[in-house]
Amino acid sequence: MTQKTYRCEECEHEITQDAALPAPDCCGDSMKALPPCEKSHNAESARLADSDEACDDGIM
């Protein structure tokens, strides 16, 4: 099954769930899906040095 990560824009709570399920609610509104990460996880990409926004890296 494919997983998708959602984040509440109000309280920044994150939930990872099955992608086939509808977006969960938090703080009275639907949570927004995080965009997929576009950088690899190896040290050569220096991903941790970037100040990118949160993304769904698909790793649990």
C-alpha distance matrix in Angstrom:
0.0 3.8 6.4 9.9 13.2 16.1 19.8 22.8 25.7 28.2 27.4 24.8 22.4 18.8 15.6 12.0 9.6 6.6 7.8 8.6 11.1 14.5 15.9 17.4 21.2 23.4 27.1 27.5 25.4 21.9 20.2 19.8 16.7 17.5 17.9 16.1 18.4 20.5 22.2 21.5 21.4 24.6 28.0 29.6 27.8 29.3 26.3 27.6 31.0 29.8 30.1 27.1 25.4 22.2 19.0 15.3 15.2 11.5 13.0 13.0
3.8 0.0 3.8 6.8 10.3 13.4 17.0 20.2 22.8 25.6 25.0 22.2 20.2 16.6 13.8 10.2 8.4 5.9 5.6 7.9 10.4 13.2 14.0 15.9 19.6 21.6 25.3 25.8 23.3 19.7 17.7 16.8 13.4 14.0 14.1 12.4 14.9 17.1 19.0 18.7 19.0 22.4 25.7 27.1 25.0 26.5 23.4 24.7 28.0 26.5 26.8 23.6 21.9 18.9 15.5 11.9 12.1 8.7 11.1 11.8
6.4 3.8 0.0 3.8 6.9 10.0 13.6 16.8 19.6 22.2 21.4 18.6 16.5 12.8 10.1 6.4 5.4 4.6 5.0 8.4 9.6 11.9 11.8 13.2 16.8 18.4 22.0 22.9 20.6 17.1 14.8 14.1 10.9 11.4 12.3 11.0 13.5 16.3 18.2 18.1 17.9 21.5 24.6 26.3 24.0 25.0 21.7 22.6 25.9 24.4 24.3 21.3 19.3 16.0 13.0 9.4 10.2 7.0 9.2 9.4
9.9 6.8 3.8 0.0 3.8 6.6 10.3 13.5 16.0 18.9 18.5 15.6 14.0 10.4 8.3 5.5 5.6 6.1 5.0 8.8 9.3 10.3 9.3 11.0 14.3 15.8 19.2 20.1 17.5 14.1 11.4 10.4 7.1 7.8 9.2 8.9 11.8 14.9 17.1 17.8 17.9 21.7 24.4 26.0 23.3 24.0 20.4 21.3 24.3 22.5 21.9 18.7 16.3 13.2 10.4 7.2 9.4 7.4 10.2 10.7
13.2 10.3 6.9 3.8 0.0 3.8 6.9 10.4 13.0 15.7 15.0 11.9 10.4 6.8 5.6 4.2 6.5 8.8 8.4 11.9 11.4 11.6 9.4 10.2 12.9 13.4 16.7 18.1 15.7 12.7 9.4 8.6 5.9 5.8 8.5 9.0 11.3 14.8 16.7 17.7 17.4 21.2 23.5 25.3 22.5 22.6 18.9 19.2 22.1 20.4 19.4 16.4 13.7 10.3 8.3 5.8 8.8 8.0 10.1 10.3
16.1 13.4 10.0 6.6 3.8 0.0 3.8 6.9 9.5 12.2 12.0 9.3 8.3 5.5 5.3 6.3 8.2 10.7 10.0 12.9 11.5 10.6 7.3 7.8 9.8 10.1 13.2 14.5 12.1 9.2 5.8 5.4 4.2 5.6 9.1 11.0 13.4 16.8 19.0 20.5 20.3 24.1 26.0 27.7 24.8 24.5 20.8 20.8 23.3 21.2 19.6 16.7 13.4 10.4 9.5 8.3 11.8 11.6 13.7 13.6
19.8 17.0 13.6 10.3 6.9 3.8 0.0 3.8 6.2 8.8 8.5 5.7 5.6 4.4 6.6 9.0 11.5 14.4 13.8 16.6 14.9 13.4 9.8 9.3 9.9 8.9 11.1 13.1 11.0 9.2 5.5 5.5 6.4 6.6 10.4 12.8 14.5 17.9 19.7 21.5 21.2 24.8 26.2 28.0 25.0 24.2 20.5 20.0 22.2 20.1 17.9 15.4 11.9 9.2 9.7 9.9 13.4 14.0 15.6 15.4
22.8 20.2 16.8 13.5 10.4 6.9 3.8 0.0 3.8 5.4 5.7 4.7 5.3 6.6 8.7 11.8 13.9 16.8 16.4 18.6 16.3 14.2 10.4 9.2 8.2 6.2 7.6 9.9 8.2 7.6 4.8 6.4 8.9 9.9 13.5 16.3 18.0 21.3 23.2 25.1 24.8 28.3 29.5 31.3 28.3 27.2 23.6 22.8 24.7 22.5 19.9 17.7 14.0 12.0 13.1 13.7 17.2 17.8 19.3 18.7
25.7 22.8 19.6 16.0 13.0 9.5 6.2 3.8 0.0 3.8 6.1 5.5 8.1 9.6 12.3 15.1 17.2 20.0 19.0 21.3 19.2 16.8 13.0 12.3 10.9 8.9 8.9 10.9 9.0 9.2 7.0 7.2 10.2 10.7 13.8 17.0 18.4 21.4 23.3 25.7 25.6 29.0 29.9 31.4 28.2 27.0 23.4 22.7 24.0 21.5 18.5 16.5 12.8 11.8 13.6 15.1 18.6 19.8 21.5 21.4
28.2 25.6 22.2 18.9 15.7 12.2 8.8 5.4 3.8 0.0 3.8 5.8 8.2 11.0 13.7 17.1 19.2 22.2 21.7 23.7 21.2 18.8 15.1 13.5 11.3 8.3 6.9 9.6 9.0 10.5 9.2 10.5 13.7 14.2 17.5 20.5 21.8 24.9 26.5 28.8 28.4 31.7 32.4 34.1 31.0 29.5 26.0 24.9 26.1 23.9 20.7 19.3 15.7 14.7 16.8 18.2 21.6 22.7 24.0 23.4
27.4 25.0 21.4 18.5 15.0 12.0 8.5 5.7 6.1 3.8 0.0 3.9 5.5 9.1 12.1 15.6 18.1 21.5 21.6 23.9 21.3 19.4 15.8 13.7 11.8 8.3 7.5 11.0 11.1 12.2 10.3 12.0 14.4 14.6 18.1 20.7 21.6 25.0 26.2 28.0 27.2 30.4 31.0 33.1 30.2 28.5 25.1 23.5 25.1 23.4 20.4 19.2 15.8 14.2 16.5 17.5 20.6 21.6 22.3 21.3
24.8 22.2 18.6 15.6 11.9 9.3 5.7 4.7 5.5 5.8 3.9 0.0 3.8 6.3 9.9 13.1 16.0 19.3 19.3 22.0 19.9 18.3 14.6 13.1 12.3 9.5 10.0 13.3 12.4 12.3 9.3 10.1 11.8 11.3 14.8 17.1 17.8 21.2 22.3 24.2 23.3 26.6 27.3 29.3 26.5 24.9 21.4 20.0 21.8 20.0 17.3 15.9 12.4 10.5 12.7 13.9 16.8 18.0 18.8 18.1
22.4 20.2 16.5 14.0 10.4 8.3 5.6 5.3 8.1 8.2 5.5 3.8 0.0 3.8 6.9 10.4 13.2 16.8 17.4 20.0 17.7 16.6 13.2 11.1 10.7 8.1 9.7 12.9 12.4 11.9 9.0 10.7 11.8 11.8 15.5 17.3 18.4 22.0 23.1 24.5 23.3 26.7 27.7 30.0 27.4 26.0 22.5 21.1 23.4 22.0 19.7 18.1 14.8 12.1 13.5 13.6 16.3 16.8 17.2 15.9
18.8 16.6 12.8 10.4 6.8 5.5 4.4 6.6 9.6 11.0 9.1 6.3 3.8 0.0 3.8 6.9 10.0 13.6 14.2 17.1 15.2 14.7 11.5 10.1 11.1 9.7 12.2 14.8 13.6 12.0 8.6 9.6 9.5 9.3 12.9 14.2 15.5 19.2 20.4 21.5 20.4 23.9 25.3 27.7 25.0 24.1 20.5 19.5 22.2 20.8 18.9 16.9 13.8 10.5 10.9 10.2 12.9 13.1 13.7 12.5
15.6 13.8 10.1 8.3 5.6 5.3 6.6 8.7 12.3 13.7 12.1 9.9 6.9 3.8 0.0 3.8 6.4 10.1 11.3 14.0 12.0 12.1 9.6 8.2 10.2 10.0 13.3 15.2 14.0 11.8 8.9 10.2 9.5 10.1 13.6 14.4 16.2 19.9 21.3 22.0 21.0 24.6 26.5 28.9 26.4 25.9 22.3 21.7 24.6 23.3 21.8 19.5 16.5 13.0 12.4 10.6 13.0 12.1 12.8 11.2
12.0 10.2 6.4 5.5 4.2 6.3 9.0 11.8 15.1 17.1 15.6 13.1 10.4 6.9 3.8 0.0 3.8 7.2 8.7 11.7 10.7 11.8 10.1 9.8 12.7 13.3 16.8 18.3 16.7 13.9 11.1 11.5 9.5 10.0 12.7 12.6 14.6 18.1 19.6 19.9 19.0 22.7 25.0 27.3 24.9 24.9 21.3 21.2 24.4 23.2 22.3 19.7 17.1 13.4 11.8 9.0 10.9 9.1 10.0 8.7
9.6 8.4 5.4 5.6 6.5 8.2 11.5 13.9 17.2 19.2 18.1 16.0 13.2 10.0 6.4 3.8 0.0 3.8 6.2 8.5 7.4 9.4 8.9 9.0 12.5 14.1 17.8 18.7 17.0 13.9 11.9 12.6 10.6 12.0 14.4 14.3 16.8 20.1 21.9 22.1 21.5 25.2 27.8 29.9 27.5 27.9 24.4 24.6 27.8 26.4 25.6 22.8 20.2 16.7 14.7 11.6 13.3 10.8 12.1 10.8
6.6 5.9 4.6 6.1 8.8 10.7 14.4 16.8 20.0 22.2 21.5 19.3 16.8 13.6 10.1 7.2 3.8 0.0 3.8 5.5 5.8 8.8 9.8 10.9 14.6 16.8 20.6 20.9 19.0 15.6 14.1 14.3 11.9 13.6 15.2 14.7 17.6 20.5 22.5 22.6 22.4 26.0 29.0 30.8 28.5 29.3 25.9 26.6 29.8 28.3 27.8 24.7 22.3 19.0 16.4 13.0 14.5 11.4 13.2 12.5
7.8 5.6 5.0 5.0 8.4 10.0 13.8 16.4 19.0 21.7 21.6 19.3 17.4 14.2 11.3 8.7 6.2 3.8 0.0 3.8 5.5 7.6 8.6 10.9 14.6 17.1 20.7 20.7 18.2 14.5 13.1 12.6 9.8 11.8 12.8 12.6 15.9 18.5 21.0 21.6 22.0 25.7 28.7 30.1 27.5 28.5 25.0 26.1 29.1 27.2 26.6 23.3 20.9 17.9 15.1 12.0 13.9 11.3 14.0 14.2
8.6 7.9 8.4 8.8 11.9 12.9 16.6 18.6 21.3 23.7 23.9 22.0 20.0 17.1 14.0 11.7 8.5 5.5 3.8 0.0 3.8 6.6 9.2 11.6 15.2 18.2 21.9 21.3 18.9 15.2 14.7 14.7 12.5 15.1 16.0 16.1 19.5 21.9 24.6 25.1 25.7 29.3 32.3 33.7 31.1 32.3 28.8 30.0 32.9 30.9 30.3 26.9 24.3 21.5 18.7 15.8 17.6 14.9 17.5 17.5
11.1 10.4 9.6 9.3 11.4 11.5 14.9 16.3 19.2 21.2 21.3 19.9 17.7 15.2 12.0 10.7 7.4 5.8 5.5 3.8 0.0 3.8 6.6 8.3 11.8 15.0 18.6 17.9 15.9 12.5 12.4 13.2 11.9 14.9 16.7 17.3 20.7 23.5 26.1 26.8 27.0 30.7 33.6 35.1 32.5 33.3 29.7 30.4 33.3 31.3 30.3 27.0 24.1 21.2 19.0 16.3 18.6 16.1 18.4 17.8
14.5 13.2 11.9 10.3 11.6 10.6 13.4 14.2 16.8 18.8 19.4 18.3 16.6 14.7 12.1 11.8 9.4 8.8 7.6 6.6 3.8 0.0 3.8 6.3 9.3 12.7 16.1 14.9 12.6 9.2 9.8 10.8 10.5 14.0 16.0 17.4 21.0 23.7 26.6 27.8 28.2 32.0 34.6 36.0 33.1 33.7 30.0 30.6 33.3 31.0 29.5 26.3 23.1 20.5 18.7 16.6 19.5 17.7 20.2 19.8
15.9 14.0 11.8 9.3 9.4 7.3 9.8 10.4 13.0 15.1 15.8 14.6 13.2 11.5 9.6 10.1 8.9 9.8 8.6 9.2 6.6 3.8 0.0 3.8 6.7 9.7 13.0 12.4 9.8 6.1 6.0 7.3 7.6 11.2 13.7 15.7 19.0 22.0 24.7 26.2 26.5 30.3 32.6 34.1 31.1 31.3 27.5 27.9 30.4 28.1 26.4 23.2 19.9 17.4 16.0 14.5 17.7 16.5 19.0 18.5
17.4 15.9 13.2 11.0 10.2 7.8 9.3 9.2 12.3 13.5 13.7 13.1 11.1 10.1 8.2 9.8 9.0 10.9 10.9 11.6 8.3 6.3 3.8 0.0 3.8 6.7 10.3 10.1 8.5 5.8 5.8 8.7 9.7 12.8 15.9 17.9 20.8 24.1 26.4 27.8 27.6 31.3 33.4 35.3 32.4 32.3 28.5 28.4 31.0 28.9 27.0 24.2 20.7 18.0 17.2 15.7 18.9 17.7 19.5 18.4
21.2 19.6 16.8 14.3 12.9 9.8 9.9 8.2 10.9 11.3 11.8 12.3 10.7 11.1 10.2 12.7 12.5 14.6 14.6 15.2 11.8 9.3 6.7 3.8 0.0 3.8 6.9 6.3 5.3 4.3 5.6 9.3 11.6 14.5 17.9 20.3 23.0 26.3 28.6 30.2 30.0 33.7 35.5 37.4 34.4 33.9 30.2 29.8 32.1 29.9 27.6 25.1 21.4 19.0 18.9 18.1 21.5 20.7 22.4 21.2
23.4 21.6 18.4 15.8 13.4 10.1 8.9 6.2 8.9 8.3 8.3 9.5 8.1 9.7 10.0 13.3 14.1 16.8 17.1 18.2 15.0 12.7 9.7 6.7 3.8 0.0 3.8 5.4 5.6 6.2 6.2 9.9 12.6 14.7 18.4 20.9 23.1 26.5 28.5 30.2 29.6 33.2 34.7 36.7 33.8 32.9 29.2 28.4 30.5 28.6 26.0 23.9 20.2 17.9 18.5 18.2 21.5 21.2 22.6 21.2
27.1 25.3 22.0 19.2 16.7 13.2 11.1 7.6 8.9 6.9 7.5 10.0 9.7 12.2 13.3 16.8 17.8 20.6 20.7 21.9 18.6 16.1 13.0 10.3 6.9 3.8 0.0 3.8 5.7 8.3 8.8 12.1 15.2 17.1 20.7 23.5 25.5 28.8 30.7 32.6 32.1 35.6 36.7 38.7 35.8 34.6 30.9 29.9 31.7 29.7 26.8 25.0 21.3 19.5 20.7 20.9 24.3 24.4 25.6 24.3
27.5 25.8 22.9 20.1 18.1 14.5 13.1 9.9 10.9 9.6 11.0 13.3 12.9 14.8 15.2 18.3 18.7 20.9 20.7 21.3 17.9 14.9 12.4 10.1 6.3 5.4 3.8 0.0 3.8 7.2 9.3 12.6 15.9 18.4 21.7 24.7 27.1 30.3 32.6 34.6 34.3 37.9 39.3 41.1 38.0 37.1 33.4 32.7 34.4 32.2 29.3 27.2 23.5 21.8 22.6 22.6 26.2 26.0 27.6 26.5
25.4 23.3 20.6 17.5 15.7 12.1 11.0 8.2 9.0 9.0 11.1 12.4 12.4 13.6 14.0 16.7 17.0 19.0 18.2 18.9 15.9 12.6 9.8 8.5 5.3 5.6 5.7 3.8 0.0 3.8 6.4 9.3 12.7 15.4 18.5 21.6 24.2 27.2 29.7 31.9 32.0 35.6 37.1 38.7 35.4 34.8 31.1 30.7 32.4 29.9 27.2 24.7 21.0 19.4 19.9 20.0 23.7 23.7 25.7 25.0
21.9 19.7 17.1 14.1 12.7 9.2 9.2 7.6 9.2 10.5 12.2 12.3 11.9 12.0 11.8 13.9 13.9 15.6 14.5 15.2 12.5 9.2 6.1 5.8 4.3 6.2 8.3 7.2 3.8 0.0 3.8 6.5 9.5 12.7 15.6 18.5 21.4 24.4 27.0 29.1 29.3 33.0 34.8 36.3 33.1 32.7 29.0 28.9 30.9 28.3 25.9 23.2 19.5 17.6 17.5 17.2 20.9 20.5 22.8 22.3
20.2 17.7 14.8 11.4 9.4 5.8 5.5 4.8 7.0 9.2 10.3 9.3 9.0 8.6 8.9 11.1 11.9 14.1 13.1 14.7 12.4 9.8 6.0 5.8 5.6 6.2 8.8 9.3 6.4 3.8 0.0 3.8 6.6 9.3 12.6 15.5 18.1 21.2 23.7 25.6 25.7 29.4 31.1 32.7 29.5 29.1 25.3 25.2 27.3 24.8 22.5 19.8 16.1 14.0 13.9 13.7 17.4 17.3 19.4 19.1
19.8 16.8 14.1 10.4 8.6 5.4 5.5 6.4 7.2 10.5 12.0 10.1 10.7 9.6 10.2 11.5 12.6 14.3 12.6 14.7 13.2 10.8 7.3 8.7 9.3 9.9 12.1 12.6 9.3 6.5 3.8 0.0 3.8 6.4 9.2 12.4 15.1 18.0 20.7 22.9 23.5 27.1 28.9 30.1 26.8 26.6 22.8 23.1 25.0 22.2 20.1 17.0 13.5 11.7 11.3 11.5 15.3 15.7 18.3 18.7
16.7 13.4 10.9 7.1 5.9 4.2 6.4 8.9 10.2 13.7 14.4 11.8 11.8 9.5 9.5 9.5 10.6 11.9 9.8 12.5 11.9 10.5 7.6 9.7 11.6 12.6 15.2 15.9 12.7 9.5 6.6 3.8 0.0 3.8 6.4 9.0 12.1 15.0 17.8 19.8 20.4 24.1 26.2 27.4 24.1 24.3 20.5 21.2 23.4 20.8 19.2 15.9 12.7 10.5 9.0 8.4 12.1 12.3 15.2 16.0
17.5 14.0 11.4 7.8 5.8 5.6 6.6 9.9 10.7 14.2 14.6 11.3 11.8 9.3 10.1 10.0 12.0 13.6 11.8 15.1 14.9 14.0 11.2 12.8 14.5 14.7 17.1 18.4 15.4 12.7 9.3 6.4 3.8 0.0 3.8 6.5 8.8 11.9 14.4 16.5 17.1 20.8 22.6 23.8 20.5 20.6 16.8 17.5 19.7 17.1 15.7 12.3 9.3 7.0 5.2 5.5 9.3 10.4 13.2 14.5
17.9 14.1 12.3 9.2 8.5 9.1 10.4 13.5 13.8 17.5 18.1 14.8 15.5 12.9 13.6 12.7 14.4 15.2 12.8 16.0 16.7 16.0 13.7 15.9 17.9 18.4 20.7 21.7 18.5 15.6 12.6 9.2 6.4 3.8 0.0 3.8 6.5 8.9 11.9 14.4 15.8 19.3 21.3 21.9 18.5 19.1 15.5 16.9 18.9 16.0 15.2 11.4 9.3 8.0 5.2 5.9 8.8 10.4 13.6 15.8
16.1 12.4 11.0 8.9 9.0 11.0 12.8 16.3 17.0 20.5 20.7 17.1 17.3 14.2 14.4 12.6 14.3 14.7 12.6 16.1 17.3 17.4 15.7 17.9 20.3 20.9 23.5 24.7 21.6 18.5 15.5 12.4 9.0 6.5 3.8 0.0 3.8 6.3 9.3 11.2 12.7 16.2 18.7 19.3 16.1 17.2 13.7 15.6 17.9 15.5 15.6 12.0 10.8 9.1 5.5 4.7 6.1 7.7 11.0 13.8
18.4 14.9 13.5 11.8 11.3 13.4 14.5 18.0 18.4 21.8 21.6 17.8 18.4 15.5 16.2 14.6 16.8 17.6 15.9 19.5 20.7 21.0 19.0 20.8 23.0 23.1 25.5 27.1 24.2 21.4 18.1 15.1 12.1 8.8 6.5 3.8 0.0 3.8 5.7 8.0 9.5 12.9 15.0 15.6 12.3 13.3 9.9 12.1 14.4 12.2 12.8 9.6 9.5 8.3 5.1 5.7 5.2 8.3 10.7 13.8
20.5 17.1 16.3 14.9 14.8 16.8 17.9 21.3 21.4 24.9 25.0 21.2 22.0 19.2 19.9 18.1 20.1 20.5 18.5 21.9 23.5 23.7 22.0 24.1 26.3 26.5 28.8 30.3 27.2 24.4 21.2 18.0 15.0 11.9 8.9 6.3 3.8 0.0 3.8 6.8 9.6 12.3 14.4 14.1 10.7 12.5 9.8 12.8 14.5 12.2 13.6 10.5 11.5 11.2 8.6 9.4 8.4 11.1 13.4 16.8
22.2 19.0 18.2 17.1 16.7 19.0 19.7 23.2 23.3 26.5 26.2 22.3 23.1 20.4 21.3 19.6 21.9 22.5 21.0 24.6 26.1 26.6 24.7 26.4 28.6 28.5 30.7 32.6 29.7 27.0 23.7 20.7 17.8 14.4 11.9 9.3 5.7 3.8 0.0 3.8 6.7 8.8 10.6 10.3 7.0 9.0 6.6 10.1 11.8 10.3 12.5 10.3 12.2 12.1 10.0 10.9 8.9 12.0 13.2 16.7
21.5 18.7 18.1 17.8 17.7 20.5 21.5 25.1 25.7 28.8 28.0 24.2 24.5 21.5 22.0 19.9 22.1 22.6 21.6 25.1 26.8 27.8 26.2 27.8 30.2 30.2 32.6 34.6 31.9 29.1 25.6 22.9 19.8 16.5 14.4 11.2 8.0 6.8 3.8 0.0 3.8 5.7 8.5 8.7 6.4 8.9 7.4 10.6 12.9 12.4 15.0 13.3 15.1 14.3 12.2 12.1 9.1 11.5 11.9 15.5
21.4 19.0 17.9 17.9 17.4 20.3 21.2 24.8 25.6 28.4 27.2 23.3 23.3 20.4 21.0 19.0 21.5 22.4 22.0 25.7 27.0 28.2 26.5 27.6 30.0 29.6 32.1 34.3 32.0 29.3 25.7 23.5 20.4 17.1 15.8 12.7 9.5 9.6 6.7 3.8 0.0 3.8 6.7 8.5 7.3 8.5 7.1 9.0 12.0 12.5 15.0 13.9 15.5 14.2 12.5 12.2 8.7 11.0 10.2 13.4
24.6 22.4 21.5 21.7 21.2 24.1 24.8 28.3 29.0 31.7 30.4 26.6 26.7 23.9 24.6 22.7 25.2 26.0 25.7 29.3 30.7 32.0 30.3 31.3 33.7 33.2 35.6 37.9 35.6 33.0 29.4 27.1 24.1 20.8 19.3 16.2 12.9 12.3 8.8 5.7 3.8 0.0 3.8 5.5 6.0 7.5 7.9 9.8 12.1 13.3 16.5 16.0 18.2 17.4 16.0 15.9 12.5 14.7 13.5 16.5
28.0 25.7 24.6 24.4 23.5 26.0 26.2 29.5 29.9 32.4 31.0 27.3 27.7 25.3 26.5 25.0 27.8 29.0 28.7 32.3 33.6 34.6 32.6 33.4 35.5 34.7 36.7 39.3 37.1 34.8 31.1 28.9 26.2 22.6 21.3 18.7 15.0 14.4 10.6 8.5 6.7 3.8 0.0 3.8 5.5 5.4 7.3 8.4 10.0 12.1 15.5 15.9 18.5 18.2 17.6 18.1 15.1 17.6 16.3 18.9
29.6 27.1 26.3 26.0 25.3 27.7 28.0 31.3 31.4 34.1 33.1 29.3 30.0 27.7 28.9 27.3 29.9 30.8 30.1 33.7 35.1 36.0 34.1 35.3 37.4 36.7 38.7 41.1 38.7 36.3 32.7 30.1 27.4 23.8 21.9 19.3 15.6 14.1 10.3 8.7 8.5 5.5 3.8 0.0 3.8 5.4 8.2 10.3 10.8 12.4 16.1 16.4 19.4 19.6 18.8 19.7 16.7 19.4 18.7 21.7
27.8 25.0 24.0 23.3 22.5 24.8 25.0 28.3 28.2 31.0 30.2 26.5 27.4 25.0 26.4 24.9 27.5 28.5 27.5 31.1 32.5 33.1 31.1 32.4 34.4 33.8 35.8 38.0 35.4 33.1 29.5 26.8 24.1 20.5 18.5 16.1 12.3 10.7 7.0 6.4 7.3 6.0 5.5 3.8 0.0 3.8 5.3 8.5 9.1 9.5 13.1 13.0 16.0 16.4 15.6 16.8 14.2 17.2 17.1 20.3
29.3 26.5 25.0 24.0 22.6 24.5 24.2 27.2 27.0 29.5 28.5 24.9 26.0 24.1 25.9 24.9 27.9 29.3 28.5 32.3 33.3 33.7 31.3 32.3 33.9 32.9 34.6 37.1 34.8 32.7 29.1 26.6 24.3 20.6 19.1 17.2 13.3 12.5 9.0 8.9 8.5 7.5 5.4 5.4 3.8 0.0 3.8 5.5 5.5 7.1 10.8 11.5 14.8 15.4 15.4 17.1 14.8 18.2 17.7 20.4
26.3 23.4 21.7 20.4 18.9 20.8 20.5 23.6 23.4 26.0 25.1 21.4 22.5 20.5 22.3 21.3 24.4 25.9 25.0 28.8 29.7 30.0 27.5 28.5 30.2 29.2 30.9 33.4 31.1 29.0 25.3 22.8 20.5 16.8 15.5 13.7 9.9 9.8 6.6 7.4 7.1 7.9 7.3 8.2 5.3 3.8 0.0 3.8 5.5 5.5 8.6 8.6 11.4 11.7 11.6 13.4 11.5 15.0 14.9 17.6
27.6 24.7 22.6 21.3 19.2 20.8 20.0 22.8 22.7 24.9 23.5 20.0 21.1 19.5 21.7 21.2 24.6 26.6 26.1 30.0 30.4 30.6 27.9 28.4 29.8 28.4 29.9 32.7 30.7 28.9 25.2 23.1 21.2 17.5 16.9 15.6 12.1 12.8 10.1 10.6 9.0 9.8 8.4 10.3 8.5 5.5 3.8 0.0 3.8 5.5 7.8 8.9 11.4 11.5 12.4 14.3 12.6 16.1 15.3 17.4
31.0 28.0 25.9 24.3 22.1 23.3 22.2 24.7 24.0 26.1 25.1 21.8 23.4 22.2 24.6 24.4 27.8 29.8 29.1 32.9 33.3 33.3 30.4 31.0 32.1 30.5 31.7 34.4 32.4 30.9 27.3 25.0 23.4 19.7 18.9 17.9 14.4 14.5 11.8 12.9 12.0 12.1 10.0 10.8 9.1 5.5 5.5 3.8 0.0 3.8 6.6 8.9 12.1 13.3 14.7 17.1 15.9 19.5 19.0 21.1
29.8 26.5 24.4 22.5 20.4 21.2 20.1 22.5 21.5 23.9 23.4 20.0 22.0 20.8 23.3 23.2 26.4 28.3 27.2 30.9 31.3 31.0 28.1 28.9 29.9 28.6 29.7 32.2 29.9 28.3 24.8 22.2 20.8 17.1 16.0 15.5 12.2 12.2 10.3 12.4 12.5 13.3 12.1 12.4 9.5 7.1 5.5 5.5 3.8 0.0 3.8 5.5 9.1 11.0 12.3 15.3 14.7 18.4 18.7 21.1
30.1 26.8 24.3 21.9 19.4 19.6 17.9 19.9 18.5 20.7 20.4 17.3 19.7 18.9 21.8 22.3 25.6 27.8 26.6 30.3 30.3 29.5 26.4 27.0 27.6 26.0 26.8 29.3 27.2 25.9 22.5 20.1 19.2 15.7 15.2 15.6 12.8 13.6 12.5 15.0 15.0 16.5 15.5 16.1 13.1 10.8 8.6 7.8 6.6 3.8 0.0 3.8 6.7 9.2 11.6 15.0 15.2 19.0 19.5 21.5
27.1 23.6 21.3 18.7 16.4 16.7 15.4 17.7 16.5 19.3 19.2 15.9 18.1 16.9 19.5 19.7 22.8 24.7 23.3 26.9 27.0 26.3 23.2 24.2 25.1 23.9 25.0 27.2 24.7 23.2 19.8 17.0 15.9 12.3 11.4 12.0 9.6 10.5 10.3 13.3 13.9 16.0 15.9 16.4 13.0 11.5 8.6 8.9 8.9 5.5 3.8 0.0 3.8 6.5 8.3 11.9 12.6 16.3 17.4 19.6
25.4 21.9 19.3 16.3 13.7 13.4 11.9 14.0 12.8 15.7 15.8 12.4 14.8 13.8 16.5 17.1 20.2 22.3 20.9 24.3 24.1 23.1 19.9 20.7 21.4 20.2 21.3 23.5 21.0 19.5 16.1 13.5 12.7 9.3 9.3 10.8 9.5 11.5 12.2 15.1 15.5 18.2 18.5 19.4 16.0 14.8 11.4 11.4 12.1 9.1 6.7 3.8 0.0 3.8 6.4 10.2 11.9 15.2 16.7 18.5
22.2 18.9 16.0 13.2 10.3 10.4 9.2 12.0 11.8 14.7 14.2 10.5 12.1 10.5 13.0 13.4 16.7 19.0 17.9 21.5 21.2 20.5 17.4 18.0 19.0 17.9 19.5 21.8 19.4 17.6 14.0 11.7 10.5 7.0 8.0 9.1 8.3 11.2 12.1 14.3 14.2 17.4 18.2 19.6 16.4 15.4 11.7 11.5 13.3 11.0 9.2 6.5 3.8 0.0 3.8 7.1 9.1 12.1 13.4 14.9
19.0 15.5 13.0 10.4 8.3 9.5 9.7 13.1 13.6 16.8 16.5 12.7 13.5 10.9 12.4 11.8 14.7 16.4 15.1 18.7 19.0 18.7 16.0 17.2 18.9 18.5 20.7 22.6 19.9 17.5 13.9 11.3 9.0 5.2 5.2 5.5 5.1 8.6 10.0 12.2 12.5 16.0 17.6 18.8 15.6 15.4 11.6 12.4 14.7 12.3 11.6 8.3 6.4 3.8 0.0 3.8 6.1 9.0 11.0 13.1
15.3 11.9 9.4 7.2 5.8 8.3 9.9 13.7 15.1 18.2 17.5 13.9 13.6 10.2 10.6 9.0 11.6 13.0 12.0 15.8 16.3 16.6 14.5 15.7 18.1 18.2 20.9 22.6 20.0 17.2 13.7 11.5 8.4 5.5 5.9 4.7 5.7 9.4 10.9 12.1 12.2 15.9 18.1 19.7 16.8 17.1 13.4 14.3 17.1 15.3 15.0 11.9 10.2 7.1 3.8 0.0 3.8 5.5 8.0 10.0
15.2 12.1 10.2 9.4 8.8 11.8 13.4 17.2 18.6 21.6 20.6 16.8 16.3 12.9 13.0 10.9 13.3 14.5 13.9 17.6 18.6 19.5 17.7 18.9 21.5 21.5 24.3 26.2 23.7 20.9 17.4 15.3 12.1 9.3 8.8 6.1 5.2 8.4 8.9 9.1 8.7 12.5 15.1 16.7 14.2 14.8 11.5 12.6 15.9 14.7 15.2 12.6 11.9 9.1 6.1 3.8 0.0 3.8 5.5 8.6
11.5 8.7 7.0 7.4 8.0 11.6 14.0 17.8 19.8 22.7 21.6 18.0 16.8 13.1 12.1 9.1 10.8 11.4 11.3 14.9 16.1 17.7 16.5 17.7 20.7 21.2 24.4 26.0 23.7 20.5 17.3 15.7 12.3 10.4 10.4 7.7 8.3 11.1 12.0 11.5 11.0 14.7 17.6 19.4 17.2 18.2 15.0 16.1 19.5 18.4 19.0 16.3 15.2 12.1 9.0 5.5 3.8 0.0 3.8 6.6
13.0 11.1 9.2 10.2 10.1 13.7 15.6 19.3 21.5 24.0 22.3 18.8 17.2 13.7 12.8 10.0 12.1 13.2 14.0 17.5 18.4 20.2 19.0 19.5 22.4 22.6 25.6 27.6 25.7 22.8 19.4 18.3 15.2 13.2 13.6 11.0 10.7 13.4 13.2 11.9 10.2 13.5 16.3 18.7 17.1 17.7 14.9 15.3 19.0 18.7 19.5 17.4 16.7 13.4 11.0 8.0 5.5 3.8 0.0 3.8
13.0 11.8 9.4 10.7 10.3 13.6 15.4 18.7 21.4 23.4 21.3 18.1 15.9 12.5 11.2 8.7 10.8 12.5 14.2 17.5 17.8 19.8 18.5 18.4 21.2 21.2 24.3 26.5 25.0 22.3 19.1 18.7 16.0 14.5 15.8 13.8 13.8 16.8 16.7 15.5 13.4 16.5 18.9 21.7 20.3 20.4 17.6 17.4 21.1 21.1 21.5 19.6 18.5 14.9 13.1 10.0 8.6 6.6 3.8 0.0
